[in-house]
Amino acid sequence: MSDSKTLVRYDVKDGVAYLTLDDPPANTYTHEMMRDLDEAILKARFDADVHVIVIVGNGEKFFCAGANIAMLQQAEPRWKYFFCLHANETLNRLEHTPKLVIAALNGHTVGGGLEIAMACDLRIARKGAGKVGLPEINLGVLPGTGGTQRFSRMVGKSKSIELMLTGELLSFEQAEELGVVNSVLETESLDDFHAQIHDYAKQFCPPNKAAKAAGRIKRSVQSGWEIPFESGLAVERELQQQLFESNDAKEGLDAYIEKRKPEFSAT
C-alpha cells in the first residue's frame, strides 16, 4: 500500500457527501485511514453544499472489519492507547457534526466497523450482505472505539454485555430488531443498493427537507442524551432559536399558511 493512497474517498452528489472506506476487501482501518476519515468529516462539515453525509465501504464483502489486526499486533501499548484516543475523537467529531450521517452497510460490519457505524445517526443495511457484532472478546480485548458505550445505550446494559461476552455476530435483520440497524433494504445488486441509499439521503436535502433543522434535531438529541434533562431542554431552546432565525423556518411557516409545499434552501 502506498503511503500517498487516500484511504477514505470523498465525493459529493446532489448535496450528499460520500465518505468511502477504501481498503478492500475488508476495509480495516489503520491510523492512516482514521486520519483520512477525520479529515473527510471536517471537509464535509465546512462544505456548504453538503447537507447529508453517507459512510460506506468499498466493495461487496465488508463495510468495515474494524481495526487492522496486524497493525495492532506489531504496535507497542503506548502507541495503541493514542491510536484508540484519536479514533474516539474522530467518531465523536462525526457524532457531533450538525449534519445527518448515514452508515450504508454494504457488507459485514464487525468490531471497529460497527463502532464507526454506531457513531452515525442512521444505519441502513443491504439485505443478506453481511452480519454485525463486536467479537473483540476473541482477541482478549474490548470494543475500544466507543463500542461498550454506544452499543449498551442502543440495546441496553444486560443484552450488550451478553453479546460482547459471547462475540456473537447478528444478521442485519436481528440487528434491526435490537435497534442497531434502522432498516434493511431489498436490493438486486450493489449498484441498486447505492442508488436506494442515494434516494434515501436526498430526501433530507433541500428543497425536500430543511437540512439545517435536520442537523439541529440531530445535535439536540446527541448532546441532550448525555446531560441532565433540564440542561438538554436548554440546548433544545438554543438550537430552536437558531432555527427561528433561519430562512427555512420562515419558508416552512409561510408554506403552511399558504397551503403549499415548502421549498427549503438550508439557510
Backbone torsions as a table, in degrees:
resi	resn	phi	psi	omega
1	MET	NA	129.6	179.4
2	SER	-74.3	139.8	178.5
3	ASP	-63.0	-23.7	-176.0
4	SER	-87.0	-7.3	-178.0
5	LYS	-67.6	131.7	174.0
6	THR	-80.6	123.1	-174.3
7	LEU	-93.0	-5.6	173.8
8	VAL	-132.5	109.4	178.5
9	ARG	-76.9	144.1	-179.2
10	TYR	-123.1	117.6	179.2
11	ASP	-136.3	146.9	178.3
12	VAL	-124.2	132.5	177.6
13	LYS	-145.2	122.9	175.3
14	ASP	55.3	39.2	178.0
15	GLY	84.1	1.4	-179.2
16	VAL	-109.9	123.9	175.9
17	ALA	-92.8	126.2	177.9
18	TYR	-102.2	121.6	175.4
19	LEU	-108.4	104.4	-174.6
20	THR	-100.8	118.4	175.0
21	LEU	-70.7	114.7	-163.4
22	ASP	-121.7	69.1	171.4
23	ASP	-144.2	65.6	-175.7
24	PRO	-66.5	160.3	6.7
25	PRO	-84.0	-21.8	-171.8
26	ALA	-95.9	-13.9	-179.1
27	ASN	52.5	37.7	176.3
28	THR	-67.0	146.8	-176.3
29	TYR	-102.2	137.2	170.7
30	THR	-103.4	179.4	174.3
31	HIS	-61.7	-35.7	179.8
32	GLU	-64.4	-42.9	178.6
33	MET	-65.5	-40.3	-179.2
34	MET	-65.4	-34.7	176.0
35	ARG	-68.2	-38.2	176.1
36	ASP	-64.9	-39.3	177.9
37	LEU	-65.0	-43.1	177.7
38	ASP	-57.0	-46.4	-179.9
39	GLU	-64.3	-40.0	179.7
40	ALA	-66.5	-37.5	176.8
41	ILE	-61.7	-45.8	178.9
42	LEU	-63.5	-40.5	179.3
43	LYS	-61.4	-43.3	179.5
44	ALA	-66.8	-35.2	177.6
45	ARG	-60.0	-46.4	-174.0
46	PHE	-79.9	-16.9	-175.4
47	ASP	-78.1	108.9	-178.1
48	ALA	-66.4	-18.4	179.2
49	ASP	-88.2	-0.9	179.4
50	VAL	-104.1	126.8	-179.5
51	HIS	-117.3	-23.8	179.0
52	VAL	-136.8	143.0	177.6
53	ILE	-114.4	132.0	175.9
54	VAL	-119.4	127.8	174.4
55	ILE	-106.6	131.0	-176.9
56	VAL	-145.1	157.0	176.5
57	GLY	-95.7	155.2	177.1
58	ASN	-81.4	125.8	176.3
59	GLY	103.0	-173.9	-175.9
60	GLU	-105.6	-14.6	-171.5
61	LYS	-87.4	-42.3	-172.8
62	PHE	-135.8	136.4	159.3
63	PHE	-69.9	-57.9	174.5
64	CYS	-167.5	134.8	179.5
65	ALA	-94.2	10.5	177.2
66	GLY	95.5	-161.6	-177.4
67	ALA	-68.0	148.5	178.6
68	ASN	-68.6	113.0	-173.0
69	ILE	-66.5	-38.5	179.0
70	ALA	-61.3	-38.7	177.6
71	MET	-63.2	-45.0	-179.2
72	LEU	-67.6	-36.4	-178.6
73	GLN	-64.2	-32.1	-176.8
74	GLN	-89.1	-20.5	-173.9
75	ALA	-82.5	152.6	178.1
76	GLU	-86.5	157.0	-170.9
77	PRO	-55.1	-39.4	-178.3
78	ARG	-62.6	-43.1	179.4
79	TRP	-64.3	-40.4	-179.7
80	LYS	-63.6	-33.8	177.2
81	TYR	-61.4	-47.9	-178.0
82	PHE	-71.7	-28.8	172.9
83	PHE	-61.5	-46.4	179.3
84	CYS	-66.8	-38.9	178.9
85	LEU	-61.1	-45.8	179.3
86	HIS	-65.5	-39.1	178.1
87	ALA	-62.4	-41.7	175.1
88	ASN	-57.6	-46.3	-178.0
89	GLU	-64.3	-39.1	179.9
90	THR	-64.5	-46.0	-178.7
91	LEU	-71.0	-32.0	173.2
92	ASN	-63.7	-39.9	178.6
93	ARG	-63.2	-39.6	176.7
94	LEU	-62.7	-46.3	-177.1
95	GLU	-65.7	-31.1	-176.8
96	HIS	-91.2	-6.6	179.6
97	THR	-66.0	126.6	-175.7
98	PRO	-78.9	47.6	173.7
99	LYS	-139.0	145.5	-180.0
100	LEU	-62.2	133.4	179.1
101	VAL	-120.8	125.9	-178.7
102	ILE	-116.7	129.6	170.9
103	ALA	-94.0	119.0	178.5
104	ALA	-96.6	102.2	-172.7
105	LEU	-84.9	93.7	-176.1
106	ASN	-84.9	-11.2	-177.9
107	GLY	-165.3	-163.1	-178.6
108	HIS	-52.9	137.0	-176.8
109	THR	-132.1	89.0	-170.3
110	VAL	-128.9	157.9	177.7
111	GLY	55.8	-129.7	179.3
112	GLY	-61.6	-21.9	175.4
113	GLY	-65.3	-42.6	176.1
114	LEU	-67.4	-33.3	178.2
115	GLU	-64.6	-38.4	174.3
116	ILE	-63.6	-46.2	-177.5
117	ALA	-63.1	-37.1	-178.8
118	MET	-70.7	-20.3	176.0
119	ALA	-79.9	-9.0	174.2
120	CYS	-83.6	164.5	-177.3
121	ASP	-80.7	-36.6	-179.0
122	LEU	-134.1	147.5	178.5
123	ARG	-126.3	116.3	-179.0
124	ILE	-115.4	124.0	-172.9
125	ALA	-112.7	153.9	175.0
126	ARG	-91.4	121.7	-175.4
127	LYS	-56.5	132.2	176.1
128	GLY	75.3	6.0	-173.1
129	ALA	-91.0	-11.7	-178.7
130	GLY	171.1	-168.5	-179.1
131	LYS	-131.1	166.0	176.5
132	VAL	-125.8	155.7	177.0
133	GLY	166.5	169.4	179.3
134	LEU	-123.3	84.5	-174.4
135	PRO	-92.4	22.9	-175.3
136	GLU	-59.4	-23.4	178.3
137	ILE	-54.7	-31.1	-178.4
138	ASN	-72.2	-12.9	176.1
139	LEU	-103.4	2.3	-179.7
140	GLY	78.4	19.2	179.7
141	VAL	-133.0	179.3	177.7
142	LEU	-111.4	165.3	175.3
143	PRO	-67.2	101.0	-166.5
144	GLY	-102.2	17.9	176.7
145	THR	-122.3	48.1	179.3
146	GLY	91.2	0.6	-174.1
147	GLY	-63.0	-46.5	-178.4
148	THR	-64.2	-31.3	-176.8
149	GLN	-82.4	-50.7	-176.9
150	ARG	-71.5	-39.9	-177.9
151	PHE	-64.1	-43.6	-179.7
152	SER	-65.8	-33.2	177.3
153	ARG	-70.8	-26.7	-179.8
154	MET	-82.2	-44.7	-170.8
155	VAL	-111.6	-4.6	-177.9
156	GLY	97.5	157.7	-173.4
157	LYS	-63.5	-53.3	-172.9
158	SER	-65.5	-45.8	-178.3
159	LYS	-66.2	-38.4	-179.7
160	SER	-66.8	-39.3	177.7
161	ILE	-62.6	-45.5	179.1
162	GLU	-57.4	-49.2	-175.6
163	LEU	-68.5	-34.8	178.2
164	MET	-75.2	-31.6	178.7
165	LEU	-73.6	-35.8	178.8
166	THR	-83.2	-23.4	-175.1
167	GLY	69.1	20.3	-176.0
168	GLU	-63.4	138.7	174.4
169	LEU	-99.4	138.1	-175.4
170	LEU	-112.4	147.7	171.5
171	SER	-68.4	162.4	177.5
172	PHE	-60.2	-35.4	179.7
173	GLU	-66.8	-41.1	176.6
174	GLN	-64.3	-39.4	179.1
175	ALA	-65.8	-33.1	177.0
176	GLU	-66.3	-40.3	179.2
177	GLU	-62.7	-31.9	179.8
178	LEU	-84.6	-7.9	-178.9
179	GLY	87.3	9.1	178.4
180	VAL	-80.9	-37.3	175.3
181	VAL	-108.1	136.0	-178.4
182	ASN	-79.3	-41.3	177.5
183	SER	-157.9	156.7	-180.0
184	VAL	-119.6	124.2	-174.8
185	LEU	-97.7	134.5	170.0
186	GLU	-78.5	124.3	-178.4
187	THR	-135.5	153.1	177.9
188	GLU	-88.7	-23.4	-177.5
189	SER	-162.4	172.1	176.5
190	LEU	-63.7	-38.7	177.4
191	ASP	-61.6	-39.6	178.0
192	ASP	-64.2	-40.0	176.7
193	PHE	-59.9	-47.4	179.4
194	HIS	-60.6	-39.8	-179.9
195	ALA	-66.0	-40.8	179.0
196	GLN	-67.6	-38.6	177.4
197	ILE	-62.6	-42.2	-178.9
198	HIS	-63.9	-43.6	177.8
199	ASP	-62.3	-40.1	179.6
200	TYR	-64.0	-45.5	-177.6
201	ALA	-67.1	-37.9	-176.7
202	LYS	-62.2	-26.9	-177.1
203	GLN	-65.2	-18.6	-180.0
204	PHE	-97.3	5.9	179.0
205	CYS	-101.5	155.6	173.8
206	PRO	-66.4	149.6	5.4
207	PRO	-87.3	4.3	-174.0
208	ASN	-70.2	-45.6	-178.5
209	LYS	-132.0	157.5	175.4
210	ALA	-79.1	94.5	-173.8
211	ALA	-61.8	-33.7	178.3
212	LYS	-64.5	-40.6	177.5
213	ALA	-65.7	-40.1	178.1
214	ALA	-59.6	-43.4	179.7
215	GLY	-65.2	-37.8	-179.5
216	ARG	-73.9	-33.0	173.2
217	ILE	-60.4	-46.5	178.0
218	LYS	-58.1	-47.1	-177.9
219	ARG	-65.6	-38.5	-179.8
220	SER	-64.0	-42.3	179.2
221	VAL	-69.7	-48.3	-176.3
222	GLN	-62.3	-42.6	179.7
223	SER	-75.9	-43.4	-176.0
224	GLY	-66.3	-26.9	-178.6
225	TRP	-62.2	-27.5	-171.3
226	GLU	-104.2	3.7	-176.4
227	ILE	-127.9	166.1	179.1
228	PRO	-57.8	153.7	-174.7
229	PHE	-55.5	-46.8	-178.9
230	GLU	-62.2	-38.2	177.2
231	SER	-67.3	-36.7	176.8
232	GLY	-62.9	-38.5	176.8
233	LEU	-64.2	-36.3	178.2
234	ALA	-65.5	-43.0	176.1
235	VAL	-59.7	-44.8	-179.7
236	GLU	-59.1	-44.0	-179.8
237	ARG	-63.0	-42.1	-178.8
238	GLU	-65.9	-41.1	178.8
239	LEU	-68.0	-37.7	177.3
240	GLN	-62.5	-40.2	178.9
241	GLN	-62.4	-38.6	175.7
242	GLN	-59.2	-41.0	-179.2
243	LEU	-71.7	-36.5	177.6
244	PHE	-57.6	-28.6	-177.9
245	GLU	-89.2	1.9	-175.9
246	SER	-89.5	155.7	174.4
247	ASN	-64.5	-32.7	-178.5
248	ASP	-66.0	-37.1	177.8
249	ALA	-63.8	-41.7	177.5
250	LYS	-63.1	-44.3	180.0
251	GLU	-63.6	-42.0	-179.4
252	GLY	-63.8	-43.0	179.6
253	LEU	-69.3	-42.0	178.7
254	ASP	-62.6	-44.0	-178.7
255	ALA	-63.3	-36.8	179.1
256	TYR	-64.5	-47.6	-178.9
257	ILE	-64.6	-37.9	-177.3
258	GLU	-86.2	1.3	177.5
259	LYS	55.3	51.5	177.4
260	ARG	-136.1	166.1	177.8
261	LYS	-76.7	129.9	179.9
262	PRO	-70.2	150.8	175.4
263	GLU	-117.9	96.3	-174.6
264	PHE	-81.7	152.4	-176.3
265	SER	-124.2	-2.3	-177.4
266	ALA	63.3	31.0	175.5
267	THR	-126.5	NA	NA
